[in-house]
Amino acid sequence: MCYLHEIHILHQDLRLKNILLNITKEETMNETTKYVVLKLIDFEVSKVDIRSNPKATKNDYF
């Protein structure tokens, strides 16, 4: 969320059903590591402040 806010994108519909969570386990010889990947979905009602982000244009995000 911090990254999205830094580039002036507001999700506006953040709730549990719009968050995907993927947990993977990687095993090496003597160590097991778990990785968690969190993805936000459903940006239908999101807003992009194009004036505040020089990289943003209407074509970049839509």
N, C-alpha and C positions, 0 to 999 in steps of 0.2 A: 504494500500500500504506500509506503514511503516513496518508492520509486515512481509510482503512478502520480502521486501528488507533486513530486519534483518536476515532472514533465506536464503538469497541469491537466491531468485526467482525473475526473471524479467518477467513481463507479456508480454511486447513488442507489444501489440495490444489494448491498453487502449483507448476506445472511448465509446460514449454514448450507442451504441447498445450492448456493452458487460458489461453493468451495470444493474443489476436488483434492483428495489427499492420496498420494501414492507412496507406499513404504516398501523399499527394497532392501534386501539383505545381501551383503557381499562377504563371502568367506575366503580367507586366505589360510595359510598353513596353521597359524596359531591365533588368529584373530577374526572376530566377526564384527562387521560394521554395518549399521543400519543407516540408510539415507531416506530422508523424507522430502518429497517434492510436493509443494502446495501450488495449485493453479486456481486462479480466479476465472470464472466463466460468466456468461450472460451480461454483456456490456450494452444491451439494447437501450437502456435509459441513461447511459453514461454521458458525460459532457466533457468536451475538450475546449479549453480556453486558448484559442489560436493566437490571440493577441499577446499572451504572456509567454508563449513558447515559440521562439524563432524557428525551431525545427518542424513545428507542426503546421501542416496545411490541411485543407479539407481532404485532399487526395491521399495523404499519408495514413490516415486512420480510418477512412470510410471507403 
